Amino acid sequence: MKKIVYPRAGGVETIEIVEAEDPTPARGEVCVRVHRAGVNFAELMMRQGLYGSSPDYPFTPGYETAGEVIGLGEGVDSLRKGDRVLAMTGFGGYAEKVCLDARRVVKIPDSVSFDQAAAIPVTYGTSYHMLVHLGRMVRGETVLIHHAAGGVGTAVAQICNALGASLVIGTASAPKRDFVESLGMRFVDRGEEDFVDVCKSMTGGKGVHHAIDPVGGKHLLRSYKSLRKGGKLYYFGASAAVKGNKRSRISEFRMWWGMPRFDPLKLMISNKAVFGVHMGLLEDESVFKGHLDDLSRMLSDGEIDPVIDGVWRFEEVADAQMHMHDRKNKGKVLLDFSPQ
């Protein structure tokens, strides 16, 4: 089989595609023939050497896939060969075949495409974990999301609509205004408007119930200031550290230097909460399995429908990642590993 490898830290020019032996599922695992793999910003950071939880080089990235089951390890009776599935791989998803814990695999109906399925685990899984599992969001609440045109941003918008949010405020660059507004969000031009002021003005001076920040640095504190008393802030990324294809030590330093230190006493007085979210390091498989089951049902029922920006053949992975580095994507970016 073929798989994509990060041999060392660097730009997209370092990415390699190599031949490897077919994997064999261990006890409790299934082997999936990958048709689609999701591309996530975290995987760009891994390639640059900016992601602390990455394996040692060389390694194959890839948090999520969709495909069909081609092998079963001992003790697996929840799936059958030929089943169409989505999977939260953690690592190794940028490959024609991958083996993983059966608890991270969910069967999908024929009505769900591999494109839709591959867009679910990370972006929708992260959004669902934040808003539903941690935030206990209820109808009528308000939400702020940054990078609103990206994979998580579009997922948040759809989940908020399904849950009955009264207002979703989304920040993005000016060229993405029409796209963000088409998803039902109140667009904020991050280059021209102060999102804290918008959050306050749109909520009668109170602030939003939920703020979702994948940026980090001093930006995170401003998201915190956008909250009302009793609000919840979710942090799941560090895009401020990434400026283009090559690693920027200056951007990295500025991001870490600007990170806020939250005072527990002030958190108590304001009844606010700050959550750090990293789905790749979530240890309770049953929690994530529950998320995937719920999201699969929502997908089948038409409550969510992933926005696909584009699909690249896996040999064009460098182009797909540069598309994201250049902040051009509107929705999910996918790699095509299907047999030709």
ABEGO torsion letter per residue (X at the ends): XBBBBBABBEBAAABBBBBBBBBBBBBGBBBBBBABBBBBAAAAAAAAGABAABBBOBBBBGABBBBBBABBBBGBAABBBGBBBBBBAGBGABBABBBBBAAABBBBBAABBAAAAAAAAAAAAAAAAAAAAAAGBBBGBBBBBBGAABAAAAAAAAAAAAAGBABBBBBBBAAAAAAAAAAGBBBBBAAABBAAAAAAAAAGGAEBABBBBAAEEAAAAAAAAABBBGBBBBBABBAAABBEABBBAAAAAAAAAABBBBBAAAAAAAGBBBBBBBAAABABAAAAAAAAAAAAAAAAAGABBBBBABBBBAAAAAAAAAAAAAGABBEBBBBBABBX
